[in-house]
Amino acid sequence: MVVRGCKDLPRKELEPQLGGALKYISDNITKIRLEDPANPQNIISDDLTKEEKNRIRNLANQALNAKNWNQVFF
């Protein structure tokens, strides 16, 4: 998901990449189907419950809405 979220973003600065990854996760975590690249029969997105996916989405939104990185990482 991080790779997809960072697609087409400038690679010189970390902040736009982190924001892109968090936005992609927030927008897609509850509906995306992720297959194990080594075994497409293994749907790794099924390993998380609906509640866990919603919690991840909410935390990604909180990080995106934080006023500074200290609110995200500390």
VMD Tcl script that draws the C-alpha trace (Angstrom):
set ca {
  {0.00 0.00 0.00}
  {2.87 2.36 0.74}
  {4.35 1.85 -2.72}
  {0.98 2.52 -4.35}
  {0.46 5.61 -2.20}
  {3.84 7.05 -3.17}
  {3.47 6.41 -6.89}
  {4.20 9.51 -8.98}
  {5.24 11.57 -5.94}
  {8.57 13.42 -5.79}
  {11.23 11.29 -4.13}
  {13.47 14.06 -2.85}
  {11.45 14.82 0.28}
  {9.99 12.43 2.82}
  {6.94 14.45 3.85}
  {4.99 14.19 0.56}
  {5.74 10.48 0.38}
  {4.58 9.85 3.93}
  {1.47 11.93 3.33}
  {0.74 10.07 0.11}
  {1.13 6.70 1.82}
  {-1.13 7.72 4.72}
  {-3.75 9.12 2.34}
  {-3.74 5.96 0.23}
  {-4.04 3.78 3.33}
  {-6.87 5.94 4.69}
  {-8.77 5.84 1.40}
  {-8.27 2.14 0.65}
  {-7.60 0.01 3.75}
  {-11.24 -0.98 4.22}
  {-11.85 -2.03 0.62}
  {-8.57 -3.13 -0.95}
  {-7.77 -6.75 -1.74}
  {-4.08 -7.47 -1.19}
  {-2.62 -10.73 -2.43}
  {0.64 -12.22 -1.26}
  {3.00 -11.72 -4.22}
  {4.57 -15.12 -3.59}
  {1.20 -16.86 -3.30}
  {-1.78 -15.12 -4.94}
  {-4.09 -17.63 -3.24}
  {-3.18 -16.01 0.08}
  {-5.25 -12.86 0.50}
  {-3.31 -11.00 3.17}
  {-5.91 -8.24 3.46}
  {-8.22 -10.89 4.95}
  {-5.85 -11.22 7.93}
  {-7.24 -7.99 9.42}
  {-10.74 -7.70 10.85}
  {-13.11 -4.93 9.79}
  {-12.49 -3.27 13.17}
  {-8.70 -3.41 12.70}
  {-8.98 -1.90 9.22}
  {-11.20 0.90 10.55}
  {-8.71 1.59 13.36}
  {-5.85 1.81 10.84}
  {-7.94 4.16 8.68}
  {-8.72 6.36 11.68}
  {-5.07 6.50 12.77}
  {-3.98 7.38 9.24}
  {-6.55 10.21 9.22}
  {-5.31 11.45 12.59}
  {-1.76 11.52 11.25}
  {-2.86 13.40 8.14}
  {-4.70 15.98 10.25}
  {-1.89 16.49 12.76}
  {-0.43 19.99 12.92}
  {3.13 18.71 13.20}
  {5.07 15.43 13.11}
  {5.50 15.40 16.91}
  {1.77 14.72 17.15}
  {2.22 11.71 14.89}
  {5.38 10.09 16.16}
  {5.69 11.11 19.80}
}
mol new
graphics top color blue
foreach p $ca { graphics top sphere $p radius 0.5 }
foreach p [lrange $ca 0 end-1] q [lrange $ca 1 end] { graphics top cylinder $p $q radius 0.2 }
display resetview
